[in-house]
Amino acid sequence: MYAAVPRAVIEVSSRHAPHRVVVVDADAELVAAVGAADPVAVARALADGADPDSAASPYTATVLSEAASTGHLEIARLLVDAGASLRARRPQYESPLQSAVRNGHLGVVRLLVDSGALEVEGTDGGSLLTNAIAATWHRPQPAALDVLRYLLDLGVGAEPGKEAPIVRAVLGSAAPATIRILLSHGADPNSRRSDGTPALILAARRGDHAAVDVLLTAGADPNAVDGNGHTALMHAIERDERAVSRALLLAGADPAGALEIARGWQRQIVQFELGEMSVGLDDVPIARTAVRLHPTGYELRGDPAEFRRWGQLVACAAEELGDDEWDTRTGTPYALAQTVARRLVDEPAKAPRASWYRIELTEAELDTLRQAFVELVFAVRVTLPDGLGQEYVRDALDELDAQLSQQS
């Protein structure tokens, strides 16, 4: 039963007696019928003259987009047959096709495509693939994979100027099934992010050994390097991702340079895996690309250069927002952000029996550091210091969050 809709009551006088005529608001009737998922009521409202592009308010999507997002195929077909627009109601809204893709409704996707929705999407159609990939981790179900496969079969490609679909999948920690579908439809296992980082390294840095294995099986180069000359094996060892490093070694990754990194981080198990016969807590200087959160307390370990970059990023975010906005947006004091920025630059001290430097932060200071990264990734757009890019900040935030989740 669908919800009650507004009805206008008109009194008509006649010679015999006044009587009332009830006038139904057909558009409101249609909105209520779609919300109640009642195809019979939808058909009746359309027969009463309802606009198939009706919406609950000026600020909501059309009824076709609503039906597409919830997967009501019969209702979507009634609306399409009645002439509902396949376009997004406003530029900032999703089109009906985008809504169906994002929610993994293959039947509605097919209906809309058969009705010409791909042509309507035009140059915006590339984001369909992004939505389809995202659906496989936001709403993981077989239908999400079916939608992704269907779009790829149609030849839907990546958004112009955006990251390759397989890079987006790795960055989103997509399931191996998603990555395999992309690869089976021609994705390059050696694809690189816009900053030149291979997808294999992105997966290794995140400890995603399943994605690493899928990429290697598809022919990814285990010895590809990033802009710093580091391989996936080097990154995995720095981050103590042993399942990843083993997968890489079994795939033929060159251990050259990796043993020195294992010594520098005192990864003793990895040293044995790389062929060392005896290991110790050696003070071996190396160039680090990671800052690690020590399991006890809030001790950060890394190189002075990395700490300096982190301090500059905190200062950059704080200066861009200013005193009042920083306090409002982050919930942490502006003065504390200034303190954290200064401490990261000035206070890291060399560990007594290791080559890394370390600094102890309070819980509030660590939260302030994280909030600065969040603002730089998701909110403020500023010129970052020392030529650092958004990719660097996003990677730092992802790795910090991963370590914090391990401690919780």
C-alpha positions as CSV (number, residue, x, y, z in Angstrom):
1,M,0.0,0.0,0.0
2,Y,1.5,3.3,-1.0
3,A,1.5,6.4,1.1
4,A,-1.3,8.9,1.0
5,V,-0.9,11.8,-1.4
6,P,-2.2,15.3,-1.4
7,R,-5.7,15.7,-2.8
8,A,-7.4,19.0,-3.6
9,V,-11.1,19.2,-2.6
10,I,-13.2,21.5,-4.8
11,E,-16.8,22.4,-3.9
12,V,-19.1,22.7,-6.9
13,S,-22.5,24.3,-6.5
14,S,-25.4,23.3,-8.6
15,R,-29.1,24.0,-8.6
16,H,-29.8,20.9,-6.7
17,A,-27.0,20.8,-4.1
18,P,-23.3,21.5,-3.7
19,H,-21.0,18.5,-4.0
20,R,-17.3,17.9,-3.8
21,V,-14.9,16.7,-6.4
22,V,-11.6,15.2,-5.2
23,V,-8.7,16.1,-7.5
24,V,-5.6,13.8,-7.2
25,D,-2.1,15.2,-7.4
26,A,-0.8,12.7,-9.9
27,D,2.8,13.7,-9.5
28,A,2.7,13.2,-5.7
29,E,0.9,9.9,-6.2
30,L,3.7,8.7,-8.5
31,V,6.4,9.7,-6.0
32,A,4.6,7.9,-3.2
33,A,4.0,4.8,-5.4
34,V,7.7,4.6,-6.4
35,G,8.7,5.0,-2.7
36,A,6.4,2.2,-1.8
37,A,7.7,0.0,-4.7
38,D,4.2,-0.5,-5.9
39,P,4.2,-1.0,-9.8
40,V,0.4,-1.1,-10.0
41,A,0.1,2.3,-8.3
42,V,2.9,3.6,-10.5
43,A,1.0,2.6,-13.6
44,R,-2.2,4.2,-12.3
45,A,-0.4,7.5,-11.5
46,L,1.1,7.6,-14.9
47,A,-2.3,6.9,-16.5
48,D,-3.6,9.8,-14.4
49,G,-1.1,12.1,-16.1
50,A,1.8,12.1,-13.7
51,D,5.1,13.5,-15.0
52,P,7.5,10.5,-15.3
53,D,10.3,12.9,-14.2
54,S,8.6,13.8,-10.9
55,A,10.7,14.1,-7.7
56,A,9.8,14.3,-4.1
57,S,11.2,17.8,-3.8
58,P,13.3,20.3,-5.9
59,Y,16.4,18.9,-4.1
60,T,16.0,15.2,-4.8
61,A,16.6,12.9,-7.8
62,T,13.8,11.8,-10.1
63,V,11.6,8.8,-9.5
64,L,13.5,6.9,-12.2
65,S,16.8,7.5,-10.4
66,E,15.1,6.3,-7.2
67,A,13.8,3.1,-8.9
68,A,17.3,2.6,-10.4
69,S,19.1,2.9,-7.1
70,T,16.7,0.4,-5.4
71,G,16.7,-2.0,-8.3
72,H,12.9,-2.0,-9.1
73,L,13.1,-3.2,-12.7
74,E,9.4,-3.3,-13.4
75,I,8.9,0.3,-12.1
76,A,12.0,1.5,-14.0
77,R,10.5,0.0,-17.2
78,L,7.2,1.7,-16.6
79,L,8.9,5.1,-16.2
80,V,11.2,4.6,-19.2
81,D,8.2,3.6,-21.4
82,A,6.4,6.7,-20.2
83,G,9.3,8.9,-21.4
84,A,11.3,9.5,-18.2
85,S,14.6,11.3,-18.9
86,L,17.8,9.2,-18.7
87,R,19.8,12.3,-17.7
88,A,20.7,13.4,-14.2
89,R,18.2,15.9,-12.9
90,R,21.0,18.3,-11.9
91,P,24.8,18.2,-12.8
92,Q,25.7,17.3,-9.2
93,Y,23.2,14.4,-9.1
94,E,23.8,10.9,-10.4
95,S,22.0,9.8,-13.6
96,P,19.6,6.8,-13.3
97,L,22.3,4.6,-14.9
98,Q,25.0,5.8,-12.5
99,S,22.6,4.9,-9.6
100,A,21.9,1.5,-10.9
101,V,25.6,0.8,-11.5
102,R,26.6,2.0,-8.0
103,N,24.1,-0.2,-6.3
104,G,24.8,-3.3,-8.5
105,H,21.4,-3.7,-10.2
106,L,22.2,-5.5,-13.5
107,G,18.6,-5.8,-14.7
108,V,18.0,-2.0,-14.5
109,V,21.5,-1.3,-16.0
110,R,20.6,-3.4,-19.0
111,L,17.2,-1.7,-19.4
112,L,18.7,1.8,-19.3
113,V,21.6,0.9,-21.6
114,D,19.1,-0.7,-24.1
115,S,17.1,2.6,-23.9
116,G,20.1,4.7,-24.9
117,A,21.5,5.7,-21.5
118,L,25.2,5.2,-22.6
119,E,24.7,7.8,-25.4
120,V,23.1,10.2,-22.9
121,E,26.0,9.8,-20.5
122,G,28.4,11.0,-23.2
123,T,31.8,12.0,-21.9
124,D,30.7,11.4,-18.3
125,G,30.3,7.7,-19.1
126,G,33.8,6.9,-17.9
127,S,32.8,7.4,-14.3
128,L,30.4,4.4,-14.7
129,L,33.4,2.1,-14.5
130,T,34.6,3.9,-11.4
131,N,31.2,3.4,-9.8
132,A,31.1,-0.2,-10.8
133,I,34.5,-0.9,-9.2
134,A,33.5,1.0,-6.1
135,A,30.3,-1.1,-5.9
136,T,32.4,-4.3,-5.5
137,W,33.7,-3.1,-2.2
138,H,30.8,-0.9,-0.9
139,R,28.1,-3.5,-1.8
140,P,30.0,-6.7,-2.3
141,Q,27.6,-9.2,-4.0
142,P,27.8,-11.3,-7.2
143,A,25.6,-8.7,-9.0
144,A,28.3,-6.0,-8.5
145,L,30.7,-8.2,-10.4
146,D,28.1,-8.9,-13.1
147,V,27.6,-5.2,-13.6
148,L,31.3,-4.6,-13.9
149,R,31.7,-7.4,-16.4
150,Y,28.7,-6.2,-18.4
151,L,30.1,-2.7,-18.7
152,L,33.5,-3.9,-19.7
153,D,32.0,-6.2,-22.3
154,L,30.3,-3.1,-23.7
155,G,33.7,-1.4,-24.0
156,V,33.1,1.3,-21.3
157,G,36.5,2.7,-20.5
158,A,38.2,4.9,-17.9
159,E,37.5,8.5,-17.2
160,P,39.7,10.7,-19.3
161,G,42.6,12.1,-17.2
162,K,41.8,9.8,-14.2
163,E,43.7,6.8,-12.8
164,A,43.5,3.5,-14.7
165,P,40.7,1.3,-13.4
166,I,43.1,-1.3,-12.1
167,V,44.9,1.3,-10.1
168,R,41.7,2.5,-8.6
169,A,40.8,-1.1,-7.7
170,V,44.1,-1.6,-6.0
171,L,43.9,1.7,-4.1
172,G,40.4,0.7,-2.9
173,S,41.7,-2.7,-1.7
174,A,39.2,-4.4,-4.2
175,A,38.7,-8.1,-3.9
176,P,40.9,-10.3,-6.2
177,A,37.8,-11.2,-8.2
178,T,37.4,-7.5,-9.2
179,I,41.1,-7.2,-10.2
180,R,40.8,-10.5,-12.2
181,I,37.8,-9.3,-14.2
182,L,39.7,-6.1,-15.1
183,L,42.7,-8.0,-16.1
184,S,40.6,-10.5,-18.2
185,H,39.2,-7.5,-20.1
186,G,42.6,-6.1,-21.0
187,A,43.8,-4.1,-18.0
188,D,47.6,-3.9,-17.9
189,P,49.1,-5.6,-14.8
190,N,52.0,-3.1,-15.1
191,S,49.7,-0.1,-15.0
192,R,51.1,2.9,-13.0
193,R,49.4,5.6,-10.9
194,S,49.7,9.2,-12.2
195,D,52.9,9.7,-10.1
196,G,54.5,6.7,-11.8
197,T,54.0,4.2,-9.0
198,P,53.3,0.7,-10.3
199,A,50.0,-0.9,-9.2
200,L,52.1,-3.8,-7.8
201,I,53.9,-1.4,-5.4
202,L,50.6,0.2,-4.4
203,A,49.3,-3.2,-3.4
204,A,52.6,-4.2,-1.6
205,R,52.6,-1.0,0.4
206,R,49.1,-1.7,1.6
207,G,50.0,-5.3,2.6
208,D,47.4,-6.6,0.1
209,H,49.1,-9.9,-0.7
210,A,46.0,-11.2,-2.6
211,A,46.2,-8.3,-5.0
212,V,49.9,-8.7,-5.3
213,D,49.5,-12.4,-6.2
214,V,46.8,-11.7,-8.8
215,L,48.9,-9.0,-10.4
216,L,52.0,-11.2,-10.4
217,T,50.1,-14.1,-11.9
218,A,48.9,-11.8,-14.7
219,G,52.5,-10.8,-15.5
220,A,53.3,-7.8,-13.4
221,D,57.0,-7.1,-13.3
222,P,58.1,-8.0,-9.7
223,N,61.2,-5.7,-10.1
224,A,59.4,-2.6,-11.3
225,V,60.5,0.5,-9.4
226,D,58.8,3.7,-8.3
227,G,60.2,7.2,-8.5
228,N,62.5,6.5,-5.6
229,G,64.0,3.5,-7.2
230,H,62.3,1.1,-4.7
231,T,60.7,-2.2,-5.7
232,A,57.6,-3.7,-4.3
233,L,59.8,-6.1,-2.3
234,M,61.7,-3.2,-0.7
235,H,58.4,-1.5,0.2
236,A,57.0,-4.7,1.7
237,I,60.1,-5.3,3.8
238,E,60.0,-1.7,5.1
239,R,56.4,-2.2,6.2
240,D,57.0,-5.7,7.6
241,E,54.5,-7.2,5.2
242,R,55.9,-10.7,5.2
243,A,53.1,-12.4,3.2
244,V,53.7,-9.9,0.5
245,S,57.5,-10.2,0.5
246,R,57.2,-14.0,0.3
247,A,54.8,-13.8,-2.7
248,L,57.3,-11.4,-4.4
249,L,60.3,-13.6,-3.7
250,L,58.5,-16.7,-5.0
251,A,57.7,-14.8,-8.2
252,G,61.3,-14.0,-8.7
253,A,61.7,-10.6,-7.2
254,D,65.4,-9.5,-7.1
255,P,66.5,-9.4,-3.5
256,A,69.3,-6.9,-4.3
257,G,68.8,-3.9,-2.0
258,A,66.1,-5.7,0.0
259,L,68.6,-7.3,2.5
260,E,70.1,-3.9,3.3
261,I,66.5,-2.6,4.0
262,A,65.8,-5.6,6.2
263,R,69.0,-4.9,8.2
264,G,68.2,-1.2,8.5
265,W,64.7,-1.9,9.9
266,Q,66.0,-4.9,11.9
267,R,63.6,-7.3,10.2
268,Q,65.3,-10.4,11.4
269,I,62.8,-13.0,10.1
270,V,63.1,-11.4,6.6
271,Q,66.9,-11.5,6.9
272,F,66.7,-15.2,7.4
273,E,64.3,-15.5,4.4
274,L,66.8,-13.6,2.3
275,G,69.5,-16.1,3.1
276,E,71.3,-14.6,6.1
277,M,72.7,-17.3,8.4
278,S,72.9,-15.1,11.5
279,V,71.3,-11.8,12.4
280,G,71.5,-9.2,15.1
281,L,70.3,-5.7,16.0
282,D,72.7,-4.0,13.7
283,D,72.8,-0.2,13.2
284,V,72.6,-0.1,9.4
285,P,71.9,3.3,7.8
286,I,69.3,3.2,5.0
287,A,67.1,5.7,3.1
288,R,63.6,5.0,4.5
289,T,60.4,5.7,2.6
290,A,58.1,4.9,5.5
291,V,57.3,6.2,8.9
292,R,56.3,3.4,11.3
293,L,54.1,3.5,14.4
294,H,55.7,1.4,17.1
295,P,53.3,-1.0,18.8
296,T,53.9,0.4,22.3
297,G,52.5,3.9,22.9
298,Y,52.8,6.4,20.0
299,E,56.4,6.2,19.0
300,L,57.0,7.0,15.3
301,R,60.1,5.6,13.7
302,G,61.6,6.8,10.4
303,D,64.2,9.1,8.8
304,P,64.6,12.8,9.6
305,A,63.7,13.7,6.0
306,E,60.3,12.0,6.3
307,F,59.6,13.5,9.7
308,R,60.4,16.9,8.2
309,R,58.0,16.4,5.3
310,W,55.3,15.4,7.8
311,G,55.9,18.5,9.9
312,Q,55.7,20.7,6.8
313,L,52.4,19.1,5.8
314,V,50.9,19.7,9.2
315,A,52.0,23.3,9.1
316,C,50.7,23.7,5.5
317,A,47.2,22.4,6.5
318,A,47.1,24.6,9.6
319,E,48.2,27.7,7.8
320,E,45.7,27.2,5.0
321,L,42.7,26.8,7.4
322,G,43.7,29.4,9.9
323,D,43.1,29.4,13.7
324,D,39.3,29.4,13.9
325,E,38.6,27.1,10.9
326,W,41.2,24.6,12.0
327,D,39.6,24.3,15.5
328,T,36.1,24.0,14.0
329,R,36.9,21.5,11.3
330,T,39.3,19.2,13.1
331,G,38.2,19.4,16.7
332,T,41.9,19.9,17.7
333,P,43.5,23.1,18.9
334,Y,45.3,25.2,16.3
335,A,48.2,25.8,18.8
336,L,48.7,22.0,19.1
337,A,48.9,21.7,15.3
338,Q,51.7,24.3,15.3
339,T,53.4,22.4,18.1
340,V,53.2,19.1,16.3
341,A,54.6,20.6,13.1
342,R,57.6,22.0,15.0
343,R,58.2,18.8,17.0
344,L,58.2,16.6,13.8
345,V,60.9,18.9,12.3
346,D,63.1,19.5,15.3
347,E,62.7,16.7,17.8
348,P,63.2,13.2,16.2
349,A,66.2,11.6,17.9
350,K,68.3,8.7,16.7
351,A,67.6,5.4,18.4
352,P,70.5,4.2,20.5
353,R,70.9,0.8,18.9
354,A,69.4,1.3,15.5
355,S,69.7,3.6,12.5
356,W,66.2,5.0,12.5
357,Y,65.1,8.2,14.3
358,R,62.1,8.2,16.7
359,I,59.7,10.6,18.3
360,E,57.1,10.1,21.0
361,L,53.7,11.8,20.4
362,T,50.8,12.0,22.7
363,E,47.4,10.6,21.6
364,A,46.2,14.2,21.0
365,E,49.3,15.0,18.9
366,L,48.9,11.9,16.8
367,D,45.3,12.8,16.2
368,T,46.3,16.3,15.2
369,L,48.8,14.8,12.7
370,R,46.2,12.6,11.2
371,Q,43.6,15.4,11.0
372,A,46.1,17.5,9.0
373,F,46.5,14.6,6.5
374,V,42.7,14.2,6.2
375,E,42.3,17.9,5.4
376,L,45.0,17.8,2.8
377,V,43.5,14.7,1.1
378,F,39.8,15.4,1.3
379,A,39.2,19.1,1.9
380,V,41.8,21.8,1.3
381,R,43.7,22.3,-1.9
382,V,47.0,24.0,-1.5
383,T,50.4,24.0,-3.1
384,L,52.2,21.3,-1.1
385,P,55.8,21.8,0.1
386,D,58.9,20.4,-1.5
387,G,57.1,19.2,-4.6
388,L,55.1,16.7,-2.6
389,G,51.9,15.5,-4.4
390,Q,48.5,14.5,-3.2
391,E,49.5,10.8,-3.8
392,Y,52.2,11.2,-1.1
393,V,49.8,12.5,1.4
394,R,47.1,9.9,0.6
395,D,49.7,7.1,0.9
396,A,50.9,8.5,4.3
397,L,47.3,8.7,5.6
398,D,46.4,5.2,4.4
399,E,49.5,3.7,6.1
400,L,49.0,5.6,9.3
401,D,45.3,4.5,9.4
402,A,46.3,0.9,8.8
403,Q,48.8,0.9,11.7
404,L,46.3,2.6,14.0
405,S,43.7,-0.1,13.2
406,Q,46.2,-2.8,14.1
407,Q,46.7,-1.2,17.5
408,S,43.0,-0.9,18.3
